Amino acid sequence: MLTIGVTNLSISPPNFETSFTILEEIKLYFDCGIKNTKLLTTNDGDVGGIVGLADGLVTLSNNYAQDIYIESFYGQRMTGAGGILGVCTGSYTDINNCYATGVIIGSVDGIGGILGVSSVSMYINNSYADADLISYTGGAGGLVGRAI
């Protein structure tokens, strides 16, 4: 089993367009976690504690984002901020046994404790968020900010 962890990280480059990873037509089976981490993005930024933009058939299992601070501001396209996943597009997203705690702030289309914006069928199982959500322009939800 592969375990990945990040602690006390701060990311805030100028014109940061996506967060950690863009996934295309794959499944993600990780035990990933971040802790005490600050993620900032502007200008079309999709940001999530584990994945910023997931495109295709994606599975996130046993992931956590603990005591995170995420700030994302609106750009020219659909943007989202989520404790685990910022935006999912493509075909299907499956989120299992994940949790997020912290603060998520933004002027984006959707802010969610687990998932910011989804334009696909999704399944969220045995996951939770304990996050302060502040949305200046879009939808906000404890688990999902906006489902379209």
SEVEXKE-628375 format. One record per residue: residue number from 0; x, y, z of N, C-alpha, C in turn; residue in one letter. Coordinates in pm, whole numbers, plus 32768, in hexadecimal, padded with zeros to 4 digits. Example, Ala and Ser with C-alpha at 12.3 -4.5 7.8 and 13.67 -1.06 7.14 Angstrom:
0 | 8527 | 7DC7 | 830C | 84CE | 7E3E | 830C | 8528 | 7EB6 | 830C | A
1 | 8505 | 7F1F | 82C4 | 8557 | 7F96 | 82CA | 850A | 8003 | 8313 | S
This chain:
0 | 8054 | 7F8B | 8000 | 8000 | 8000 | 8000 | 8059 | 807C | 8000 | M
1 | 8039 | 80DC | 7FAD | 8082 | 8158 | 7FA1 | 803E | 81C2 | 7FF6 | L
2 | 8089 | 8205 | 804A | 8055 | 8272 | 809B | 80A2 | 82F0 | 807A | T
3 | 8058 | 835A | 8060 | 8095 | 83DA | 8040 | 8063 | 8440 | 80A7 | I
4 | 80BC | 8490 | 80DD | 8094 | 84F5 | 813D | 80DF | 8577 | 8128 | G
5 | 809B | 85E7 | 8143 | 80D7 | 866C | 813B | 80AD | 86B7 | 81B8 | V
6 | 810C | 86FA | 81F9 | 80EE | 8746 | 8272 | 812C | 87D1 | 8268 | T
7 | 80E1 | 8835 | 829A | 8111 | 88C0 | 82A2 | 8144 | 88F6 | 821C | N
8 | 80F2 | 88EB | 81B6 | 8113 | 8919 | 8130 | 80C3 | 8996 | 8110 | L
9 | 80FF | 89F3 | 80C7 | 80B9 | 8A69 | 8097 | 80D8 | 8A7B | 8004 | S
10 | 806E | 8A82 | 7FB1 | 8080 | 8A93 | 7F20 | 8032 | 8B0E | 7EF6 | I
11 | 8075 | 8B6E | 7EB9 | 802F | 8BE6 | 7E8C | 807B | 8C2D | 7E1C | S
12 | 809A | 8BE9 | 7DAE | 80DD | 8C2E | 7D3F | 807C | 8C8B | 7CF6 | P
13 | 80AF | 8CF0 | 7CB2 | 8056 | 8D48 | 7C66 | 8017 | 8CFE | 7BF1 | P
14 | 7F99 | 8D1D | 7BD3 | 7F4F | 8CE1 | 7B65 | 7F53 | 8C48 | 7B68 | N
15 | 7F42 | 8C12 | 7BDC | 7F42 | 8B81 | 7BF0 | 7EC3 | 8B49 | 7BB5 | F
16 | 7ECB | 8AF8 | 7B4C | 7E55 | 8AD0 | 7B02 | 7E13 | 8A50 | 7B32 | E
17 | 7E5B | 89F5 | 7B69 | 7E1E | 897D | 7BA3 | 7E68 | 8959 | 7C21 | T
18 | 7E30 | 8900 | 7C6E | 7E76 | 88D8 | 7CE7 | 7ED4 | 8866 | 7CC9 | S
19 | 7EDB | 8803 | 7D1C | 7F42 | 879C | 7D11 | 7F3F | 874B | 7C90 | F
20 | 7ECB | 871B | 7C66 | 7ECA | 86B3 | 7C00 | 7E57 | 86C5 | 7B9F | T
21 | 7E71 | 86AB | 7B20 | 7E06 | 869D | 7ABE | 7E06 | 860A | 7A96 | I
22 | 7D94 | 85CA | 7AA6 | 7D8B | 853B | 7A89 | 7D36 | 8527 | 7A0D | L
23 | 7D5F | 84D0 | 79B4 | 7D12 | 84B4 | 793C | 7CFB | 841F | 792D | E
24 | 7C7C | 83F8 | 792C | 7C52 | 836E | 7912 | 7C9F | 8306 | 7961 | E
25 | 7CAE | 831D | 79E2 | 7CED | 82BA | 7A38 | 7C9F | 82AD | 7ABA | I
26 | 7CBE | 8247 | 7B05 | 7C88 | 8239 | 7B8B | 7CF9 | 8256 | 7BEC | K
27 | 7CD9 | 829A | 7C56 | 7D3B | 82BD | 7CBB | 7D1B | 8270 | 7D3A | L
28 | 7D72 | 8217 | 7D63 | 7D61 | 81C7 | 7DDE | 7DD5 | 81E7 | 7E3B | Y
29 | 7DC6 | 824E | 7E8A | 7E34 | 8278 | 7EE0 | 7E07 | 8283 | 7F70 | F
30 | 7E64 | 8275 | 7FC8 | 7E54 | 829C | 8053 | 7EA8 | 831A | 8061 | D
31 | 7E6F | 838B | 8037 | 7EB7 | 840A | 8035 | 7E84 | 8464 | 80A5 | C
32 | 7EDD | 84BA | 80D4 | 7EB3 | 8519 | 8138 | 7F08 | 8596 | 8138 | G
33 | 7EC9 | 8606 | 815A | 7F12 | 8682 | 8172 | 7EE4 | 86B8 | 81F8 | I
34 | 7F3C | 8700 | 823A | 7F1F | 8731 | 82BF | 7F5F | 87BB | 82D0 | K
35 | 7F15 | 8816 | 8311 | 7F47 | 889E | 832B | 7F7E | 88DD | 82AC | N
36 | 7F2B | 88E0 | 8244 | 7F58 | 890B | 81C0 | 7F05 | 8980 | 818E | T
37 | 7F47 | 89DE | 814A | 7F05 | 8A52 | 810F | 7F12 | 8A49 | 8078 | K
38 | 7E9F | 8A4F | 8032 | 7E9C | 8A4B | 7F9F | 7E53 | 8AC7 | 7F6D | L
39 | 7E96 | 8B18 | 7F1B | 7E5B | 8B92 | 7EE4 | 7E61 | 8B8B | 7E4D | L
40 | 7DF6 | 8BB7 | 7E0A | 7DF6 | 8BBA | 7D79 | 7DA4 | 8C2F | 7D45 | T
41 | 7DCD | 8C66 | 7CD3 | 7D83 | 8CD0 | 7C90 | 7D82 | 8CB0 | 7BFB | T
42 | 7D2E | 8CF5 | 7BAF | 7D2D | 8CEA | 7B1D | 7D10 | 8C5B | 7AEE | N
43 | 7C93 | 8C34 | 7AF3 | 7C65 | 8BB1 | 7AC4 | 7C99 | 8B3E | 7B18 | D
44 | 7C9A | 8B4E | 7B98 | 7CD2 | 8AE5 | 7BEB | 7C6C | 8A84 | 7C21 | G
45 | 7C83 | 8A04 | 7C07 | 7C3A | 8999 | 7C49 | 7C95 | 8967 | 7CB6 | D
46 | 7C65 | 8965 | 7D2F | 7CBD | 893F | 7D9D | 7C76 | 88DF | 7DFB | V
47 | 7CBF | 8878 | 7E23 | 7C8D | 8818 | 7E83 | 7CFE | 87EB | 7EDC | G
48 | 7CDB | 87BC | 7F52 | 7D40 | 878E | 7FAE | 7D94 | 871D | 7F76 | G
49 | 7D57 | 86C4 | 7F28 | 7D9F | 8654 | 7EEC | 7DAD | 8667 | 7E55 | I
50 | 7D40 | 868A | 7E10 | 7D42 | 8699 | 7D7D | 7CF9 | 8719 | 7D58 | V
51 | 7D34 | 8769 | 7CFE | 7CF3 | 87E3 | 7CCE | 7C8A | 87C8 | 7C65 | G
52 | 7CB0 | 8785 | 7BF8 | 7C55 | 8766 | 7B89 | 7C61 | 86D3 | 7B67 | L
53 | 7BF2 | 868C | 7B6B | 7BF0 | 85FE | 7B47 | 7B95 | 85EE | 7ACE | A
54 | 7BCC | 85B7 | 7A63 | 7B81 | 85A5 | 79E7 | 7B81 | 8511 | 79C2 | D
55 | 7B0C | 84D8 | 79B2 | 7B03 | 844C | 798C | 7AC2 | 83F9 | 79F8 | G
56 | 7AE7 | 837A | 79FD | 7AB5 | 831C | 7A5F | 7B17 | 831A | 7AD4 | L
57 | 7AEE | 8351 | 7B47 | 7B4B | 8368 | 7BB5 | 7B13 | 832E | 7C37 | V
58 | 7B68 | 82ED | 7C82 | 7B46 | 82BD | 7D07 | 7BAC | 82F2 | 7D6B | T
59 | 7B7B | 8330 | 7DD4 | 7BCF | 8361 | 7E42 | 7BA8 | 8313 | 7EBE | L
60 | 7C08 | 82CD | 7EFA | 7BEB | 827B | 7F70 | 7C4F | 8294 | 7FDF | S
61 | 7C1A | 829B | 8058 | 7C6D | 82A6 | 80D1 | 7CCB | 831E | 80CE | N
62 | 7C96 | 8393 | 80A9 | 7CE4 | 840E | 80A2 | 7CB6 | 8470 | 810D | N
63 | 7D13 | 84C6 | 8137 | 7CEB | 852D | 8197 | 7D35 | 85AF | 817B | Y
64 | 7CF3 | 861C | 819F | 7D2E | 86A2 | 819D | 7D0A | 86DF | 8224 | A
65 | 7D6A | 86E3 | 827D | 7D52 | 870A | 8308 | 7D8D | 8793 | 8325 | Q
66 | 7D3A | 87E9 | 8362 | 7D64 | 8871 | 8387 | 7D9E | 88BB | 830F | D
67 | 7D52 | 88BC | 82A1 | 7D7D | 88FF | 8227 | 7D41 | 898B | 821F | I
68 | 7D81 | 89E0 | 81D0 | 7D4E | 8A64 | 81B0 | 7D56 | 8A6F | 8118 | Y
69 | 7CE0 | 8A77 | 80D8 | 7CD9 | 8A80 | 8045 | 7C97 | 8B04 | 8020 | I
70 | 7CD5 | 8B4B | 7FC2 | 7C9D | 8BC8 | 7F90 | 7CA4 | 8BC5 | 7EF8 | E
71 | 7C30 | 8BD6 | 7EB6 | 7C2A | 8BCE | 7E24 | 7BD2 | 8C3F | 7DEF | S
72 | 7C04 | 8C86 | 7D8A | 7BB8 | 8CF6 | 7D54 | 7B96 | 8CE1 | 7CC2 | F
73 | 7B25 | 8D17 | 7C9B | 7AE4 | 8CFF | 7C1A | 7B39 | 8D26 | 7BA3 | Y
74 | 7B33 | 8CD3 | 7B3E | 7B78 | 8CEE | 7AC1 | 7B16 | 8CEF | 7A4D | G
75 | 7B3F | 8CC0 | 79D9 | 7AF0 | 8CC5 | 795E | 7A9F | 8C47 | 7945 | Q
76 | 7AB5 | 8BDD | 798E | 7A6E | 8B5F | 7976 | 7A38 | 8B29 | 79FA | R
77 | 79F2 | 8AB7 | 79F3 | 79BC | 8A7A | 7A6C | 7A2D | 8A5E | 7ACE | M
78 | 7A20 | 8A90 | 7B47 | 7A84 | 8A78 | 7BAC | 7A41 | 8A4A | 7C2C | T
79 | 7A8A | 89FE | 7C78 | 7A54 | 89CE | 7CF6 | 7AC2 | 89B8 | 7D5B | G
80 | 7A9B | 89B7 | 7DD8 | 7AF7 | 899D | 7E45 | 7AB6 | 8938 | 7EA2 | A
81 | 7B00 | 88CE | 7EC1 | 7ACB | 8867 | 7F19 | 7B36 | 8831 | 7F76 | G
82 | 7B0C | 8802 | 7FE9 | 7B6A | 87CC | 8049 | 7BBB | 8757 | 8013 | G
83 | 7B7E | 8702 | 7FC4 | 7BC2 | 8690 | 7F87 | 7BD7 | 86A6 | 7EF1 | I
84 | 7B6E | 86CF | 7EAA | 7B71 | 86DC | 7E18 | 7B33 | 8761 | 7DEF | L
85 | 7B7A | 87AE | 7D9A | 7B46 | 882F | 7D6D | 7AD6 | 8823 | 7D08 | G
86 | 7AF1 | 87E5 | 7C94 | 7A90 | 87D7 | 7C29 | 7A9C | 874C | 7BEB | V
87 | 7A29 | 870D | 7BCF | 7A2F | 868F | 7B84 | 79D8 | 869B | 7B07 | C
88 | 7A15 | 8674 | 7A96 | 79D3 | 8671 | 7A15 | 79F0 | 85E9 | 79D6 | T
89 | 79B5 | 85CB | 7967 | 79D2 | 854B | 7924 | 795E | 84EB | 7930 | G
90 | 7974 | 8478 | 7971 | 790C | 8413 | 7972 | 78D3 | 83F1 | 79FB | S
91 | 7927 | 83DB | 7A61 | 78F3 | 83AE | 7AE2 | 795D | 83C5 | 7B4E | Y
92 | 7930 | 83E9 | 7BC5 | 798B | 83FA | 7C36 | 7955 | 83B0 | 7CAF | T
93 | 79AC | 8364 | 7CED | 798B | 8313 | 7D63 | 79E7 | 833E | 7DD5 | D
94 | 79AD | 836D | 7E43 | 79FB | 839B | 7EB6 | 79D4 | 8347 | 7F2F | I
95 | 7A36 | 82FF | 7F67 | 7A1E | 82A4 | 7FD6 | 7A7D | 82C0 | 804A | N
96 | 7A47 | 82BD | 80C4 | 7A99 | 82C6 | 813D | 7AFA | 833B | 813B | N
97 | 7AC6 | 83B2 | 811D | 7B18 | 842B | 8118 | 7AE2 | 8491 | 817C | C
98 | 7B3B | 84E7 | 81AD | 7B0B | 8554 | 8203 | 7B63 | 85CF | 81F1 | Y
99 | 7B25 | 8643 | 820E | 7B6B | 86C2 | 8205 | 7B43 | 871B | 8279 | A
100 | 7BA6 | 8761 | 82B3 | 7B8B | 87C3 | 831C | 7BDB | 8841 | 82FD | T
101 | 7BA4 | 88B4 | 8323 | 7BEB | 8931 | 830F | 7B92 | 89A1 | 82DF | G
102 | 7BC8 | 89F5 | 8286 | 7B84 | 8A6C | 8252 | 7B90 | 8A6D | 81BB | V
103 | 7B1F | 8A86 | 8175 | 7B1F | 8A90 | 80E3 | 7AD7 | 8B12 | 80BE | I
104 | 7B1D | 8B6B | 8077 | 7AEB | 8BF0 | 8055 | 7AF8 | 8C04 | 7FBE | I
105 | 7A95 | 8C47 | 7F80 | 7AAA | 8C67 | 7EF4 | 7A39 | 8CAE | 7EAF | G
106 | 7A5B | 8CE2 | 7E3B | 79FD | 8D1D | 7DDC | 79FE | 8CC2 | 7D62 | S
107 | 79C5 | 8C4D | 7D71 | 79C4 | 8BE7 | 7D08 | 7936 | 8BB4 | 7CF8 | V
108 | 7922 | 8B59 | 7C98 | 789C | 8B24 | 7C7E | 7868 | 8ACC | 7CEF | D
109 | 78C0 | 8A89 | 7D37 | 7893 | 8A33 | 7DA3 | 7901 | 8A17 | 7E08 | G
110 | 78DB | 8A1B | 7E87 | 7936 | 89FA | 7EF4 | 78F3 | 898D | 7F46 | I
111 | 793B | 891D | 7F57 | 7903 | 88AF | 7FA4 | 7968 | 8875 | 8005 | G
112 | 7936 | 8841 | 8073 | 798E | 8805 | 80D5 | 79DD | 8791 | 809D | G
113 | 79A0 | 8742 | 8045 | 79E4 | 86D2 | 8003 | 7A01 | 86F2 | 7F70 | I
114 | 799C | 8722 | 7F27 | 79A4 | 8738 | 7E96 | 796C | 87C1 | 7E73 | L
115 | 79B9 | 8811 | 7E27 | 798D | 8897 | 7E01 | 791F | 8897 | 7D98 | G
116 | 793D | 8866 | 7D1E | 78DE | 8864 | 7CAE | 78E5 | 87DE | 7C68 | V
117 | 786F | 87A7 | 7C48 | 7869 | 8729 | 7BFD | 780A | 8737 | 7B88 | S
118 | 7839 | 870C | 7B12 | 77E1 | 8709 | 7A9D | 77CD | 8678 | 7A6F | S
119 | 77E8 | 8618 | 7AC9 | 77DC | 8589 | 7AA7 | 778E | 8541 | 7B14 | V
120 | 776A | 84C5 | 7AF5 | 772E | 846F | 7B5C | 7797 | 8457 | 7BC7 | S
121 | 776B | 8457 | 7C43 | 77CB | 8444 | 7CAF | 778D | 83F1 | 7D1E | M
122 | 77E5 | 83B4 | 7D6C | 77BD | 8366 | 7DDF | 781C | 838A | 7E50 | Y
123 | 77E3 | 83B9 | 7EBF | 7833 | 83DB | 7F34 | 7806 | 837F | 7FA5 | I
124 | 7863 | 8332 | 7FDA | 7844 | 82CD | 803F | 78A1 | 82DC | 80B7 | N
125 | 7866 | 82D7 | 812F | 78B4 | 82D5 | 81AB | 791D | 8344 | 81AF | N
126 | 78F6 | 83BC | 818A | 7950 | 842F | 8186 | 790F | 84A3 | 81D1 | S
127 | 7961 | 84FC | 8207 | 792A | 856F | 824E | 7987 | 85E7 | 8243 | Y
128 | 794D | 865C | 8260 | 799A | 86D8 | 8262 | 7973 | 8727 | 82DE | A
129 | 79D4 | 8763 | 831D | 79C0 | 87BE | 838C | 7A10 | 883B | 8369 | D
130 | 79D6 | 888D | 8310 | 7A1F | 88FF | 82D9 | 79C8 | 897D | 82DE | A
131 | 7A09 | 89EF | 82F4 | 79C6 | 8A70 | 82E7 | 79C9 | 8A93 | 8253 | D
132 | 7953 | 8AAA | 8218 | 7947 | 8AC9 | 8189 | 791B | 8B5A | 8179 | L
133 | 7964 | 8BA6 | 8127 | 7940 | 8C2F | 8109 | 7940 | 8C3E | 8072 | I
134 | 78C8 | 8C55 | 803A | 78BA | 8C65 | 7FA9 | 7887 | 8CF1 | 7F8B | S
135 | 78D0 | 8D39 | 7F36 | 78A9 | 8DC0 | 7F11 | 784F | 8DC5 | 7E96 | Y
136 | 7852 | 8D5D | 7E42 | 7805 | 8D64 | 7DC6 | 77B6 | 8CE6 | 7DA3 | T
137 | 77E0 | 8C74 | 7DCD | 77A1 | 8BF8 | 7D9E | 775F | 8BAB | 7E0D | G
138 | 773D | 8B2E | 7DED | 76FE | 8AD6 | 7E4E | 7761 | 8AA3 | 7EB4 | G
139 | 772E | 8A85 | 7F2A | 7780 | 8A4A | 7F93 | 7731 | 89DA | 7FD3 | A
140 | 7775 | 896B | 7FEF | 7732 | 88FA | 802E | 7790 | 88AC | 8086 | G
141 | 775B | 8872 | 80EF | 77AC | 8826 | 814E | 77FD | 87B8 | 810C | G
142 | 77C1 | 876F | 80AC | 7809 | 8708 | 8061 | 782A | 8736 | 7FD4 | L
143 | 77C4 | 8766 | 7F89 | 77D6 | 8790 | 7EFE | 77A7 | 881F | 7EEF | V
144 | 77FB | 8875 | 7EB5 | 77D6 | 8902 | 7EA1 | 7771 | 8916 | 7E32 | G
145 | 7787 | 88D4 | 7DC0 | 772C | 88E4 | 7D4E | 7731 | 8868 | 7CF8 | R
146 | 76BD | 882F | 7CDD | 76AF | 87BE | 7C82 | 765F | 87EB | 7C09 | A
147 | 769A | 87E1 | 7B92 | 7656 | 8811 | 7B19 | 764C | 87A3 | 7AB2 | I
